[in-house]
Amino acid sequence: MIASGVFEKYIVPFVVTLVFLFLYLPIVFLIISSFNSGALNYEWGSFTTSWYRELFTSVEVWGAVKNSLIVATTSVFLSVSMGSMLVFFLPRYWLDRFSALFYANLAVPEVVLSVGLLSFFYFFSVPLGLVTLIVGHTLLGLGYVVPVVYNRFVDLDSSIMEASLDLGATPLQTFLKVVLPLMMPALVVSGLLVFTISFDDFIFAFFCSGASSQTLPIYIYSMIRSGATPEITALSALLLGMSSILVLAFLSLQIRKMGGVR
């Protein structure tokens, strides 16, 4: 009993603390390094915000950010709209049997999907660029959107949709005015998830974007090949902040959804 009490009181908290330090200590070091005036991250000079000022005046960085935003927002729109319409308009018989196929998107390694999609583009002589990258991220996003939206859709009360159709509404009107508002939390959650994955994705961007369409992960990769520079740490810290905001928004929606269910 004494050994069990010592294990629960001291050893378990110690191990948990080590795990959290292992997870978050590099992030803390990254944020601190972004304010280092020294050219090398392991040598502290003095506190400065000059690296952030250089980022906001860099044409290359803003070009990569613009490409990433275009790809992410377009992929969110396409994957969410296609996924929600697929869930609603596909007959329930087919939906119950083929919805599991979208989970394969999550099970198959992303590099396999990227190579397969690249081979498809080469076979049909499709030039690589932002369009092909949007296609790849939409394909990836459907693997997240369809399961989330489908789980929400099956929880809806079917009598509401039947009443709408009985009162003379068309299936499209029922979808836009009845189903869509009820599924809005799931659509927003899946959209935030797809945006985060698309904005940070490297593998699809590496294989499917081409040399003329550089996204932010590709820009970071090209810069970090010569070593971690202060500009890269500052840029990574900004991306961390943006991702944290999206995660907090995602968690707040989930908490609000759970409160609504209760």
LINCOR-V900015 format. One record per pair of residues at least 6 apart in sequence whose ideal C-beta (glycine too) atoms are under 7 Angstrom apart, sorted by the first residue. I is the first residue (numbers start at 1). J is the second residue. If there is no record, write none. Layout:
# LINCOR-V900015
<<I J> <I J>>
This chain:
# LINCOR-V900015
<<27 240> <30 233> <30 236> <30 237> <31 237> <33 41> <33 233> <34 51> <34 230> <34 233> <34 234> <34 237> <35 47> <35 48> <35 49> <36 44> <36 45> <36 230> <37 45> <37 46> <37 48> <37 50> <38 44> <38 45> <39 230> <41 228> <41 233> <51 230> <51 231> <51 234> <52 234> <54 231> <55 61> <55 231> <55 234> <55 235> <60 219> <61 219> <61 235> <64 214> <64 215> <64 216> <64 219> <65 216> <67 130> <67 213> <67 214> <67 215> <68 199> <68 215> <68 216> <70 130> <71 130> <71 133> <71 134> <71 137> <71 198> <71 215> <72 195> <72 198> <72 199> <74 134> <75 134> <75 137> <75 138> <75 141> <75 194> <75 198> <76 141> <76 191> <76 194> <76 195> <78 138> <79 138> <79 141> <79 142> <79 145> <79 194> <80 145> <80 187> <80 190> <80 191> <82 142> <83 142> <83 145> <83 146> <83 149> <84 149> <84 183> <84 187> <86 146> <87 95> <87 146> <87 149> <87 150> <87 153> <88 153> <88 175> <88 179> <99 146> <99 150> <102 142> <102 143> <102 146> <102 147> <103 147> <105 140> <105 142> <105 143> <106 143> <110 203> <110 204> <111 203> <114 136> <114 203> <114 204> <114 207> <114 208> <115 207> <117 136> <117 139> <117 208> <118 207> <118 208> <121 128> <121 132> <126 132> <128 208> <128 209> <128 210> <129 209> <129 210> <129 212> <129 213> <130 213> <132 208> <133 204> <133 205> <133 208> <133 209> <133 213> <136 204> <136 208> <137 198> <137 201> <137 204> <140 197> <140 204> <141 194> <141 198> <144 190> <144 193> <144 194> <145 190> <145 194> <148 186> <148 189> <148 190> <149 183> <149 186> <149 187> <149 190> <152 183> <152 186> <153 183> <156 182> <160 178> <161 174> <161 178> <161 179> <164 174> <164 178> <165 174> <185 253> <185 257> <188 253> <189 250> <189 253> <189 254> <192 246> <192 249> <192 250> <193 250> <195 246> <196 243> <196 246> <200 217> <201 217> <202 217> <202 221> <205 215> <205 217> <205 218> <206 218> <209 215> <209 218> <220 232> <220 235> <223 229> <223 232> <224 232>>
